[in-house]
Amino acid sequence: MLKINEQAPDFELEDQNGKINKLSGYRGRYVLVYFYPKDDTPGCTKEACGIRDAYGLFEKNGIKVFGISADSAESHKKFAEKYNLPFTLLSDPKKNVIKSFGAKSGILTRRVSYLIGPNGKVLKSYPKVDPANHGGQILEDFLEIKK
């Protein structure tokens, strides 16, 4: 797990549309990086749809959203289309980024999230995620941090 005020490791991963995304390319913005085990499974779908439903508020507050799992870009594309997910899903098949963010548990990806500040440092970490309420919890914390 990354600690508060720790610099988030940079990464370069392919999204569901075949585009390469670098975390450092979003310096100057707030970024939510959330890790999840598998596309189109009950908990992961609940979490993704909760973030989707709150996405207008993420955008309004200038928060870029990245969902990361070891699934392929093609799997992410199907998942995003099936549930109308408006945010970026990144593929980490080798689990290098998953490991560097402390989101690996054995062979599985742990459900862990990080809110990263404009300077690239961790503002808040979420080692235990309630998939149904996660999007709202992040926004609540963000607004508290911004005060």
C-alpha positions in Angstrom: 0.0 0.0 0.0 1.1 3.5 -0.8 1.1 6.0 2.1 -0.4 9.4 2.3 1.9 12.0 0.7 3.9 9.3 -1.0 4.7 9.9 -4.7 2.4 7.6 -6.8 4.5 5.5 -9.2 4.2 6.6 -12.8 2.7 4.1 -15.3 2.1 3.7 -19.0 -0.8 1.4 -19.8 -3.2 0.7 -22.7 -6.9 1.7 -22.2 -10.0 0.0 -23.6 -9.7 2.0 -26.9 -6.0 1.1 -27.5 -4.7 4.4 -26.3 -1.6 4.6 -24.0 -2.2 6.6 -20.8 0.6 7.8 -18.5 -0.2 8.9 -14.9 2.4 11.7 -15.3 0.4 13.1 -18.2 -2.2 14.1 -15.7 0.0 16.2 -13.4 -1.8 19.3 -12.3 -5.1 17.3 -12.0 -6.6 15.2 -9.4 -6.7 11.5 -10.3 -8.6 8.5 -8.9 -6.7 5.2 -9.5 -8.9 2.3 -8.5 -7.8 -1.3 -8.8 -10.3 -4.1 -9.2 -10.1 -7.9 -9.7 -12.0 -8.7 -12.9 -14.3 -7.1 -15.5 -18.0 -8.0 -15.4 -18.1 -9.7 -12.0 -20.7 -8.8 -9.4 -18.5 -6.7 -7.0 -16.5 -5.1 -9.8 -19.6 -4.2 -11.8 -21.2 -2.7 -8.7 -18.2 -0.5 -8.0 -17.8 0.6 -11.6 -21.5 1.5 -11.9 -21.3 3.4 -8.7 -18.4 5.5 -10.0 -20.3 5.8 -13.4 -23.4 7.1 -11.6 -21.3 9.8 -9.8 -19.1 10.5 -12.8 -20.6 13.9 -13.5 -19.4 15.0 -10.1 -15.9 13.6 -10.7 -15.8 15.6 -14.0 -17.2 18.7 -12.3 -14.4 18.5 -9.7 -11.7 17.9 -12.3 -11.0 14.3 -11.2 -9.6 11.9 -13.9 -10.7 8.3 -13.2 -8.6 5.3 -14.1 -9.9 1.7 -13.3 -7.1 -0.8 -13.5 -7.2 -4.6 -13.6 -5.2 -7.4 -15.3 -7.9 -7.9 -17.9 -7.1 -7.2 -21.5 -8.0 -4.0 -23.3 -10.6 -6.0 -25.3 -12.2 -7.2 -22.1 -12.3 -3.7 -20.8 -13.9 -2.4 -24.0 -16.7 -5.0 -23.7 -17.2 -4.2 -19.9 -17.2 -0.4 -20.6 -19.7 -0.7 -23.4 -22.0 -3.1 -21.6 -22.4 -0.8 -18.6 -21.9 2.6 -20.4 -18.8 3.4 -18.3 -17.6 6.8 -19.3 -14.1 6.6 -17.6 -10.8 5.1 -18.6 -10.1 1.4 -17.9 -6.5 0.4 -18.1 -5.0 -3.1 -18.8 -2.1 -4.3 -16.7 -1.8 -8.0 -17.8 1.7 -8.3 -16.3 0.5 -6.8 -13.0 3.5 -4.5 -12.7 1.4 -1.4 -11.9 -0.9 -3.5 -9.7 2.2 -4.6 -7.7 3.8 -1.1 -7.6 0.6 0.3 -6.0 0.4 -2.5 -3.5 -2.8 -3.9 -5.0 -1.7 -7.5 -5.5 -2.6 -10.3 -3.1 -1.3 -13.6 -4.2 -2.4 -14.1 -7.8 -5.4 -11.8 -7.3 -5.8 -8.0 -7.7 -7.0 -6.4 -4.5 -9.8 -3.9 -4.5 -7.7 -0.8 -3.5 -8.0 2.9 -4.6 -6.0 6.0 -4.4 -6.9 9.7 -4.7 -3.8 11.4 -6.1 -3.3 15.1 -5.9 -2.1 17.5 -8.7 1.5 17.0 -7.5 1.3 13.3 -8.1 1.2 12.5 -4.3 -1.3 10.2 -2.6 -4.0 12.3 -0.8 -6.1 9.4 0.4 -5.9 5.6 0.1 -8.7 3.1 0.3 -7.4 -0.3 1.4 -10.9 -1.6 2.2 -13.5 -0.7 -0.4 -17.3 -1.1 -0.2 -18.1 -1.5 -4.0 -21.7 -0.1 -3.6 -20.7 3.2 -2.0 -17.1 3.8 -3.2 -17.8 6.6 -5.7 -19.7 8.6 -3.1 -17.1 8.0 -0.4 -14.3 9.3 -2.7 -16.2 12.4 -3.6 -17.1 13.1 0.0 -13.4 12.8 1.0 -12.3 14.9 -2.0 -14.6 17.8 -0.9 -13.2 17.5 2.6 -9.6 17.6 1.4 -10.4 20.6 -0.9 -11.7 22.7 2.1 
